[in-house]
Structure formats: C-alpha cells, structure tokens
Amino acid sequence: MKKDVCYGCSSGCMRLIYTAMNGVTGKFMCQAAFFYETRAQRYYGELTEVPFEAAKLCDEYGVDTHAIETMVMWLSRCYQAKLLTDEQTGIPLSKIGSREFIETLLRKVSHREGFGDILANGTHQAAKTLGIKAQELITDYMTGTGYNTNYGPRLYITTGLLYAMEPRQPIQQLHEISVPNMLWVMRAAGMENVNVTTEVMQGIAKRFWGSEIAADFSTYEGKALAAAKIQNRQYAKECLILCDFLWPILNSGLSEDHVGDPSLESQVCSAVTGRVMDELDLYEIGERVFNLQHAIHIREGHKGREDDCLEEFNFNIPLKGDFGNPGCIVPGKDGEVHSRKGMVVERDKFEQMKDEYYQIRGWDVLTGFQKRAKLEELGLGGVADTLTGEGLLAQ
C-alpha cells in the first residue's frame, strides 16, 4: 500500500492505494477498508487480501459497505441461532469471513437472486420477513437505516438529534463531535503532544457549538443548539466539497489558544466565488439545504416528530463501548473525566431536547413539521406552498 494524497492536501490522512497480488488496485480507507477484516482474519488465521477484495466487490456492485457490515453481523447471529443454514439461503454462512461467502452474498443481493431478494430489502425488512426470533437478533448495533451505531447518543448525547433528524448516517456531523472528543481522551490519557486539553475542548464548544456547556457530556443542556449549528455547518461544508478529514478545523497548533476558526470555510467560499460572505451567510446556505432535504423527507412520508426518534435500544440497553472509545470517556462538568459506560439515553430529557431543537429551527414543537415563516425566511416560499397544498406544513 502507498499514500494516495489528494492534490493540494495538507494532511495526507489515511487514503491509501492498495495493489493486490493479481495487480488489481483500489482505494483502501476508513470503514470500507476494515468492514470485513476481523472476520476474514478470524477465518483464515492471518491477514489476507480478502478484506480489500470485499471492499472492491462492494464498489463494483454499488453496494454500501456499512449496510453489508451490519447485515453480515445479523446473518452470523442467525446462523449461530440455527435460524438460517447454507442450504436454506444458498449462501455459505458456515464460511463467514471467507472470500466465497462475501462473493456469494454480494452477488445474490445485487442480482436479487434467491435469498438475496429478501436481503436486498435491507436487514430490518429481511428480519421482519423471517419473524420475531430473527428480529430479536438485531439488538444494540444497528440503526433503523441499517448502519452501525458509531458515535451514538448514549455516549455523546448531541448525536441523538443528528441521528434522529437524518435519513442516513450523518457521518460528517458525527465526526465533529467524536473526533475532538477522542483527541481529548488521548490527552487525558497522558499524550502531551495532543493539544486538545479541557480548555481547548471548551473553547471549541463555545466557538463552534454555541456554548461551553455543549462540551459537558454529563448534561443535556446546550446540545440542541450544538446539533443545529453542526448541521448547518456540515451541510454548507458538503456544498463546498471540502474534505471531512480536514474541515472544519476545530483545533490548531498554530493558534494561541489551539482552538480553530469556524469562519475559514466562508473565507474560502468568498475567495473562490467572488461572492463576499461571512460565517453566518454560509451557515444560512447550510440551513436552507437542510430544510429543503427535510421538506423532501416529509413529502416522502416522514411523520415529523413521530419519526424524529431513536431506536429503542438507546433507551433501554446500557452502553458497552463505542468505536475508538471503549471506555466511553467524555468530558463532564468542568471538564472532569466522565464515563458514560452503562448509561442510556434518558427518554424524557431527549424529548425536552427535541422541543428546544424545534424552537431553534423555527419548526412546530408539537408536530415537528416546518413552518411557513422559516421556509420563506430561507427563500423557500415555493416549498412552503407545496407542503401547504399537501397538508404537510404546520400552521
């Protein structure tokens, strides 16, 4: 493998080009690079090229590696519980981790072939088709959209709103909370070369998330405002096609207080487009895009507050660990080390947080539907007319 850095990149991150023994090359990074690695290593007893081949196959079939990762987890549980067999499915479940298994699974799902036709509807729907015992094997590892629950609300609280309000895993938004926190954990563990101290974390929260208390993960206070600010910034960032590994620059070794500058993206946009805008102007673009997406979501059948929810396990299954943070360590009151291991989301406080979030958004608190005043303020009057005509706008 070798680094394959994007043109003009100042970090080089983890983007690698992998060359297999047969000469096939491809990008190998992040979740896609590792989603099949543990199972393949367990099956073969050593590191092989199978994880890379699995990632390439997903690319070629146009299949989401996140969805396949959780599907494999569920299939493994079904096989162990003797709910599914190789013969029933035509998939070698007894060889999970092998090249043969992943090749067969992806082919059958992509072509809706045999049992793959059931799986192609998604893991949750497949489990419903098989019955209650299969559904019970989906516990605390999968969201309603079939993704892993990394950086979940039992740990970071704020991310509960990000998960509840989005139709897919909002990974860029989740990173804005989780990445500085993991750096803070490293600093708390004694890594002096990491500059994210408690003071820096609080500075990030004040400058990027609206208040210092947004960096206190022992309380629900300040989290609704933080969620809205993160969404607006991240939607604007995505419109600018800025790298998620670099932007926003939350902490910096070059600034006196080691806290980043949230106005940089608007400066970049102004320089490139010639359209002068400040930080708030850019966030308004993000807010407009977010509201447009939400309106589309509502038209497609989303029921507002009723569907702005979390999977039940968040409220009743205690947190065991999280990606990159097995000890579930977060800053607490006054930056004290606080572990959320064994904790759940408190349902009443989550609902109160939603109330505050809807008020910040200018939406109707009772229904979670948008209001005409907010849409018109964002230049989306035509969207408001459409929603009114379909009875989907709050009065």
C-alpha positions in Angstrom: 0.0 0.0 0.0 1.1 3.6 -0.6 -0.3 7.0 0.2 -2.6 8.5 -2.4 -2.9 12.0 -1.3 -5.4 14.3 -2.9 -4.0 17.3 -4.8 -3.1 20.2 -2.5 -3.9 18.1 0.6 -2.1 19.4 3.7 -2.5 16.3 5.8 -2.4 13.1 3.8 -4.9 11.4 6.1 -5.4 7.6 5.7 -6.2 7.5 1.9 -4.2 4.6 0.5 -3.9 2.8 -2.8 -3.8 -1.0 -2.3 -2.3 -3.2 -5.0 -3.4 -6.9 -4.8 -1.3 -9.9 -5.9 -3.2 -10.1 -9.1 -2.4 -6.5 -9.9 -5.8 -5.0 -9.1 -5.6 -1.6 -7.4 -8.1 0.5 -5.5 -8.7 2.9 -2.7 -8.5 1.4 0.7 -9.5 3.6 3.7 -11.7 4.0 6.7 -14.7 1.8 7.3 -14.7 0.3 3.8 -11.2 -1.0 4.3 -11.9 -2.7 7.5 -15.6 -3.8 7.5 -14.6 -7.4 6.6 -11.1 -7.5 8.1 -11.8 -9.0 11.5 -14.0 -11.8 10.1 -11.5 -12.6 7.3 -8.6 -12.7 9.8 -10.6 -15.0 12.1 -11.5 -17.3 9.2 -8.0 -17.5 7.6 -6.0 -17.2 10.8 -3.9 -14.3 9.2 -4.2 -11.1 7.3 -5.1 -11.7 3.6 -6.2 -9.7 0.6 -9.8 -10.8 1.2 -10.8 -7.5 3.0 -9.6 -5.5 0.1 -11.4 -7.8 -2.4 -14.6 -7.4 -0.3 -14.3 -3.6 -0.5 -13.7 -3.7 -4.2 -16.6 -6.0 -4.8 -18.9 -3.6 -2.9 -17.6 -0.8 -5.1 -18.2 -2.8 -8.3 -21.7 -3.8 -7.3 -22.5 -0.3 -6.0 -23.3 -1.7 -2.5 -22.9 0.3 0.7 -20.2 -1.4 2.9 -21.9 0.0 6.1 -25.2 -1.9 5.2 -23.3 -5.0 4.3 -21.3 -4.9 7.6 -24.4 -4.9 9.8 -26.1 -7.5 7.5 -23.2 -9.9 8.0 -23.4 -9.4 11.8 -27.1 -10.3 11.7 -26.6 -13.3 9.3 -23.9 -14.6 11.6 -26.2 -14.4 14.6 -29.0 -16.1 12.6 -26.6 -18.9 11.6 -25.4 -19.4 15.2 -29.0 -19.5 16.4 -29.8 -22.1 13.7 -32.4 -19.8 12.1 -30.6 -19.9 8.8 -28.5 -22.5 7.1 -26.3 -22.7 4.0 -28.9 -24.8 2.3 -31.8 -22.5 3.0 -30.1 -19.4 1.8 -27.7 -20.7 -0.9 -25.1 -18.6 0.9 -22.1 -20.3 2.7 -23.0 -18.9 6.2 -20.7 -21.6 7.7 -17.8 -19.8 6.0 -18.4 -16.2 7.1 -15.1 -14.4 6.7 -14.1 -16.3 3.6 -13.8 -14.9 0.0 -16.5 -17.4 -1.1 -19.0 -16.1 1.5 -18.7 -12.4 0.6 -18.6 -13.0 -3.1 -21.8 -15.1 -2.9 -23.6 -12.7 -0.6 -22.9 -9.6 -2.7 -23.8 -11.4 -6.0 -27.1 -12.7 -4.6 -28.1 -9.3 -3.0 -27.1 -7.3 -6.1 -29.0 -9.5 -8.5 -31.9 -10.3 -6.1 -31.1 -13.9 -6.6 -32.8 -16.5 -4.4 -32.5 -15.5 -0.7 -30.6 -12.4 -1.9 -34.0 -11.0 -3.0 -35.1 -10.9 0.7 -31.8 -9.4 1.8 -31.9 -6.7 -0.9 -34.7 -5.0 1.0 -32.4 -4.3 3.9 -31.6 -6.2 7.1 -34.5 -4.9 9.1 -37.0 -5.9 6.4 -35.4 -9.3 6.0 -35.6 -9.9 9.7 -39.4 -9.0 9.6 -39.8 -11.5 6.8 -38.2 -14.2 8.9 -40.2 -13.4 12.0 -39.8 -12.3 15.6 -36.8 -14.5 16.5 -34.8 -13.0 13.7 -35.8 -9.5 14.7 -34.7 -10.2 18.2 -31.2 -10.8 16.9 -31.0 -7.1 16.0 -30.2 -5.6 19.3 -27.9 -2.6 20.0 -25.7 -2.5 17.0 -27.9 -1.2 14.1 -29.8 1.9 13.3 -33.2 1.9 11.6 -31.4 2.6 8.3 -29.2 -0.4 8.7 -26.0 1.4 9.8 -23.7 0.8 12.7 -24.4 2.9 15.7 -20.9 4.5 15.9 -20.6 7.7 18.0 -24.1 7.1 19.4 -26.3 9.2 21.7 -25.7 7.1 24.7 -22.2 8.4 24.6 -22.3 11.9 23.1 -25.9 13.0 23.7 -25.8 15.6 20.9 -25.6 12.9 18.3 -29.0 11.7 19.3 -30.5 14.7 17.4 -28.2 14.2 14.5 -29.3 10.5 14.1 -33.0 11.3 14.7 -33.2 14.1 12.1 -31.3 12.5 9.3 -32.5 9.8 6.7 -29.0 8.3 6.7 -25.9 8.1 8.9 -24.7 11.7 9.2 -21.1 10.7 9.5 -19.6 14.2 8.9 -21.8 15.6 11.7 -20.9 12.7 14.0 -17.2 13.4 13.3 -17.5 17.0 14.5 -18.4 15.7 18.0 -16.4 12.5 18.1 -13.0 13.5 16.7 -12.2 16.3 19.1 -13.5 14.1 22.0 -11.2 11.2 21.1 -8.3 13.7 20.9 -9.4 14.9 24.4 -9.4 11.3 25.6 -5.9 10.8 24.3 -4.7 14.0 26.1 -6.4 12.9 29.3 -4.5 9.6 29.0 -1.2 11.5 29.1 -0.4 12.1 25.4 1.1 15.6 25.8 1.7 16.0 22.1 -2.1 16.2 21.6 -3.3 19.8 22.1 -7.0 19.2 22.9 -7.0 19.9 26.6 -10.2 20.6 28.6 -9.7 24.3 27.9 -9.4 23.7 24.2 -12.5 21.4 24.2 -14.5 24.1 26.0 -13.2 26.7 23.5 -14.3 24.5 20.6 -17.7 24.2 22.2 -18.1 27.9 22.7 -16.8 28.9 19.2 -18.4 26.1 17.1 -21.3 24.7 19.1 -22.8 27.7 20.8 -21.7 27.3 24.4 -19.1 25.8 26.7 -21.6 23.5 28.3 -22.1 21.8 24.9 -18.7 20.1 25.7 -20.1 18.8 29.1 -21.5 15.3 28.2 -22.9 14.7 31.7 -25.8 17.0 30.8 -28.3 17.5 28.0 -28.0 21.3 28.3 -26.7 23.1 25.2 -26.9 20.0 23.0 -29.9 21.2 20.9 -28.2 24.4 19.8 -25.0 22.4 19.2 -26.8 20.0 16.9 -28.4 22.7 14.8 -25.1 24.6 14.4 -23.3 21.4 13.5 -25.9 20.5 10.9 -25.8 24.0 9.3 -22.0 24.0 9.1 -21.7 20.5 7.8 -24.3 20.9 5.1 -22.6 24.1 3.9 -19.2 22.2 4.0 -20.6 19.4 1.9 -21.9 22.0 -0.6 -18.3 23.3 -0.8 -17.0 19.7 -1.3 -14.4 20.2 1.5 -12.7 17.1 2.9 -14.2 15.8 6.1 -10.8 14.8 7.5 -9.7 18.4 7.4 -12.8 20.6 7.8 -13.9 22.2 10.0 -10.6 23.0 11.6 -11.7 22.6 15.2 -8.3 22.7 16.9 -5.0 24.0 15.7 -1.4 24.0 16.8 -0.9 27.4 15.1 -3.5 29.5 17.1 -2.6 30.8 20.5 -5.5 29.1 22.3 -5.3 26.0 20.0 -8.9 26.5 19.0 -9.8 26.6 15.3 -11.5 29.3 13.3 -15.1 28.5 12.1 -15.0 31.4 9.6 -12.4 29.8 7.3 -14.9 28.0 5.1 -16.8 31.2 4.4 -13.4 32.9 3.5 -12.6 30.0 1.1 -16.1 30.4 -0.5 -15.7 34.1 -0.9 -12.2 33.7 -2.4 -13.3 31.1 -4.9 -16.7 32.5 -5.9 -16.1 36.2 -5.6 -19.3 36.4 -3.6 -18.5 38.1 -0.3 -20.0 36.3 2.6 -19.2 35.8 6.3 -19.6 32.8 8.6 -23.3 33.4 9.2 -24.1 33.8 5.5 -22.5 30.4 4.8 -24.5 28.7 7.7 -27.7 30.1 6.2 -26.9 28.2 3.0 -26.4 25.1 5.1 -29.7 25.7 6.9 -31.5 26.2 3.6 -30.2 22.9 2.2 -31.1 21.1 5.4 -34.6 22.5 5.4 -35.1 21.5 1.7 -34.0 18.0 2.4 -36.3 17.8 5.4 -39.2 19.0 3.3 -38.5 16.3 0.8 -38.3 13.8 3.6 -41.7 14.9 4.8 -43.2 14.6 1.3 -41.8 11.0 1.1 -43.8 10.0 4.2 -41.7 11.1 7.2 -44.1 11.9 10.0 -42.2 14.7 11.7 -41.8 14.4 15.4 -43.3 11.0 15.4 -40.4 9.7 13.2 -37.7 12.0 14.6 -36.8 9.3 17.0 -34.1 6.8 18.1 -34.1 3.1 18.1 -35.4 1.7 21.4 -32.1 0.1 22.5 -30.7 3.7 23.1 -33.2 4.0 25.9 -33.1 0.6 27.5 -29.7 -1.2 26.7 -26.8 0.2 28.7 -23.8 1.4 26.6 -21.0 -1.2 26.5 -18.4 0.7 24.4 -18.0 2.8 21.2 -15.7 3.0 18.2 -12.4 4.4 19.2 -13.6 4.9 22.8 -14.1 1.5 24.6 -14.0 3.2 28.0 -16.8 5.6 26.9 -14.8 8.5 28.3 -16.1 12.1 27.7 -15.6 15.5 29.4 -18.1 16.0 32.2 -18.7 19.0 34.4 -15.8 21.5 34.4 -14.0 19.1 32.1 -13.7 16.3 34.6 -13.2 12.8 33.2 -16.7 11.2 32.9 -17.5 7.7 31.8 -20.9 7.0 30.2 -20.3 3.3 30.2 -23.5 1.6 31.3 -25.7 4.6 30.6 -28.7 5.0 28.3 -30.5 8.0 26.7 -33.0 9.4 29.2 -36.2 9.5 27.2 -37.8 12.5 28.9 -34.7 14.6 28.6 -34.3 13.6 24.9 -37.9 14.7 24.2 -37.1 18.0 26.0 -34.0 18.4 23.9 -36.2 17.9 20.8 -38.5 20.6 22.0 -35.6 23.0 22.2 -34.3 21.9 18.8 -37.6 22.5 17.0 -37.8 26.0 18.6 -34.2 26.8 17.4 -35.2 25.5 13.9 -38.3 27.6 13.8 -40.4 24.5 13.4 -43.6 23.4 15.2 -42.8 21.8 18.5 -45.9 19.7 18.7 -45.6 18.0 15.3 -42.0 18.6 14.2 -43.3 20.0 10.9 -41.8 23.1 9.3 -43.5 26.5 9.4 -44.1 28.9 6.5 -42.3 31.8 8.2 -39.0 29.8 8.5 -39.1 28.5 4.9 -39.9 31.9 3.5 -37.1 33.4 5.5 -34.7 30.9 3.8 -36.1 31.7 0.4 -38.1 28.5 0.2 -41.5 30.0 -0.2 -42.3 27.7 -3.1 -41.5 24.7 -0.9 -43.9 26.1 1.7 -46.6 26.4 -1.0 -46.1 22.7 -2.0 -46.2 21.5 1.6 -49.3 23.6 2.3 -51.1 22.1 -0.7 -50.4 18.6 0.7 -51.3 19.3 4.3 -47.7 18.9 5.4 -46.9 22.4 6.8 -47.5 23.4 10.4 -49.9 26.3 10.9 
